[in-house]
Amino acid sequence: MTPKKKLRLAILASGSGSNLQSIIDQCQQERLDAEISLVISNNPAAGALERAKQAGINNICINHRKFDMREEFDQAVVAALKEVGAELVVLAGFMRIISDVFLQAFPQKIINIHPALLPSFPGLQVQQKAIEYGAKFSGCTVHFVDGGVDTGPIIVQAVVPVFADDCADTLSARILEQEHKIYPQAIQWFAEGRVKIEGRQVKIENSGTLKSTLINPPTR
């Protein structure tokens, strides 16, 4: 039997790499029809690089501070991605706004995860913003990357209730648990060829229909 072709992933991360680790784990357990070809960080001290090393995954640092222009940095990243034949670029806590150079090189093949229910609360410090705004629900969103800040078409979301005694740290921890679930799932859908973009809508073939309703605080 011919082995199933695996989707070639490249993962970009700037920080500790917890979402990277969840994807590594899923690949090692053969729960994803994907393999990580390269991990890139713009931060030489990123924990993500060490996680990649521990897993025996090819990894490099391309320090953005060594480039005068964002486009030049993106050109260097794109060259590294093309060299390994990346088929899907996964941003996992990558703290850089990417330019058209990057977007044009990988059209509709760059995804990101954001710790809020987009389109609400794009940008940074979003858990604290949700609490201060009085939101009853927060969560996380996997979306395609476009030219805006967290504005691309939404692939999948997970909802997390905001409790009255929450702080940014407690809410962030519960959201992160869901990030580790839905990000690998989005990658698997992509690997299976089930992700279709129609305008702003992303449709997952044969995904079923959610019938439950969430209310917070709960009603009688």
C-alpha positions in Angstrom: 0.0 0.0 0.0 1.3 3.4 -0.9 1.8 5.6 2.2 -0.6 8.6 2.4 1.1 11.8 1.3 1.6 14.1 4.2 1.1 17.9 4.1 4.3 19.7 4.5 4.0 22.3 7.3 6.2 25.3 8.2 5.6 26.8 11.6 6.5 30.4 12.5 6.7 31.3 16.2 8.1 34.1 18.3 7.6 32.8 21.8 7.4 29.7 24.0 5.8 27.6 21.3 3.0 25.9 23.2 0.8 25.7 20.0 3.8 24.4 18.1 4.2 21.7 20.8 0.6 20.6 20.4 1.1 20.2 16.6 4.4 18.3 17.2 2.6 16.0 19.5 -0.3 15.3 17.1 2.2 14.7 14.3 4.3 12.3 16.4 1.1 10.4 17.4 0.2 10.2 13.7 -3.1 12.0 14.3 -2.3 14.5 11.6 -1.7 13.8 7.9 1.1 16.3 8.1 4.8 16.7 8.9 6.7 19.8 10.1 9.4 20.6 7.6 10.7 23.7 9.3 10.3 25.9 12.3 11.3 29.5 12.0 11.5 32.2 14.7 12.3 35.9 14.4 13.4 35.7 18.1 16.7 33.9 18.8 15.6 33.3 22.4 12.2 31.8 21.5 11.3 28.6 23.3 9.8 27.4 20.1 13.3 26.8 18.7 14.2 24.6 21.6 11.0 22.6 21.2 11.8 22.0 17.6 15.4 20.9 18.4 14.1 18.5 21.1 11.8 17.0 18.5 14.5 16.7 15.9 12.8 19.2 13.6 14.7 21.5 11.2 14.7 25.0 12.7 16.3 28.4 12.0 16.2 31.9 13.4 15.7 34.8 11.0 16.1 37.8 13.2 13.9 40.6 12.0 16.2 43.2 13.7 18.8 42.5 11.0 16.6 43.8 8.2 15.9 47.4 7.4 12.5 46.8 5.9 9.7 44.4 6.7 9.6 43.2 3.0 13.2 42.2 3.2 12.6 40.1 6.2 9.6 38.5 4.6 11.7 37.8 1.5 14.2 35.9 3.6 11.4 33.9 5.3 9.7 33.1 2.0 13.0 31.8 0.6 13.4 29.5 3.5 9.9 28.2 3.2 10.1 27.6 -0.5 13.4 25.7 0.0 11.7 23.1 2.2 8.6 23.0 -0.1 6.1 24.2 2.5 2.5 23.7 1.5 0.9 25.4 4.6 2.4 28.1 6.7 1.2 28.0 10.3 1.7 31.1 12.5 1.9 30.0 16.1 2.4 33.1 18.2 4.4 34.8 15.5 4.6 38.4 16.6 5.1 40.0 13.2 2.6 41.6 10.8 3.5 40.1 7.4 3.6 42.0 4.1 2.2 41.4 0.7 5.5 39.8 -0.3 4.6 36.9 2.1 0.9 36.8 1.2 1.6 36.7 -2.6 4.1 33.9 -2.1 1.6 31.7 -0.2 -2.0 32.8 -1.2 -4.6 31.2 1.1 -2.0 29.0 2.5 -1.1 31.0 5.7 -3.2 30.4 8.9 -3.1 32.0 12.3 -4.7 31.4 15.7 -5.9 34.3 17.8 -7.0 34.2 21.4 -10.4 35.9 21.0 -13.6 35.4 19.1 -13.0 37.4 15.9 -14.0 39.8 14.7 -14.1 41.0 18.3 -10.9 42.0 20.0 -8.2 41.8 17.3 -4.6 42.7 18.1 -2.9 42.3 21.5 -3.9 41.8 25.2 -7.2 40.6 24.0 -8.1 38.6 27.1 -7.9 41.6 29.3 -9.9 43.6 26.8 -12.7 41.0 26.8 -12.8 41.2 30.6 -12.8 45.0 30.7 -15.5 45.1 28.1 -17.7 42.8 30.1 -17.9 40.0 27.5 -19.6 36.9 28.7 -17.8 34.7 26.3 -14.4 34.7 24.8 -12.4 32.0 23.0 -10.1 31.5 20.1 -10.2 31.6 16.3 -8.2 29.9 13.6 -8.3 32.1 10.4 -6.6 32.6 7.1 -4.1 35.5 7.1 -4.8 38.5 4.8 -3.4 42.0 4.7 -5.2 43.2 7.9 -4.6 42.5 11.6 -6.6 39.4 12.4 -9.1 40.0 9.6 -8.8 37.0 7.4 -11.6 34.4 6.8 -12.5 32.3 9.9 -11.9 28.6 9.7 -13.0 27.4 13.2 -13.6 28.9 16.6 -13.9 27.6 20.2 -16.0 29.4 22.8 -14.9 29.8 26.4 -17.1 31.5 29.1 -15.8 34.5 30.9 -16.3 34.1 34.7 -17.0 36.9 37.1 -13.7 36.3 39.0 -11.5 35.9 35.9 -8.3 37.8 35.3 -6.4 37.8 32.1 -4.2 34.9 33.2 -7.0 32.6 34.2 -9.0 33.3 31.0 -5.9 32.9 28.9 -5.2 29.5 30.3 -8.6 28.2 29.5 -8.5 29.6 26.0 -5.1 28.1 25.4 -6.5 24.6 26.2 -8.9 25.1 23.3 -6.2 26.5 21.0 -4.3 23.2 21.4 -7.5 21.4 20.2 -8.7 23.5 17.3 -5.4 24.4 15.6 -4.4 20.8 14.9 -7.9 20.1 13.8 -7.8 23.0 11.3 -4.5 21.7 9.9 -6.0 18.2 9.5 -9.0 19.6 7.6 -6.6 21.4 5.3 -4.6 18.2 4.8 -7.7 16.3 3.9 -8.6 19.0 1.3 -11.9 19.8 3.1 -11.3 23.6 3.5 -13.1 25.7 0.9 -13.1 29.5 0.8 -16.1 31.3 -0.6 -15.7 35.0 -0.2 -15.4 35.6 3.5 -16.9 32.2 4.4 -14.8 29.2 5.0 -16.7 25.9 4.6 -15.5 22.6 5.9 -16.9 19.7 3.8 -18.8 17.0 5.8 -18.3 18.9 9.1 -21.8 18.3 10.4 -24.1 20.9 12.2 -23.8 22.2 15.7 -27.1 22.3 17.4 -26.3 23.4 21.0 -26.7 26.9 22.5 -24.5 28.6 25.1 -25.8 31.1 27.6 -23.7 32.8 30.3 -24.7 33.4 33.1 -27.0 30.3 32.8 -30.7 30.8 32.9 -33.2 28.7 34.9 
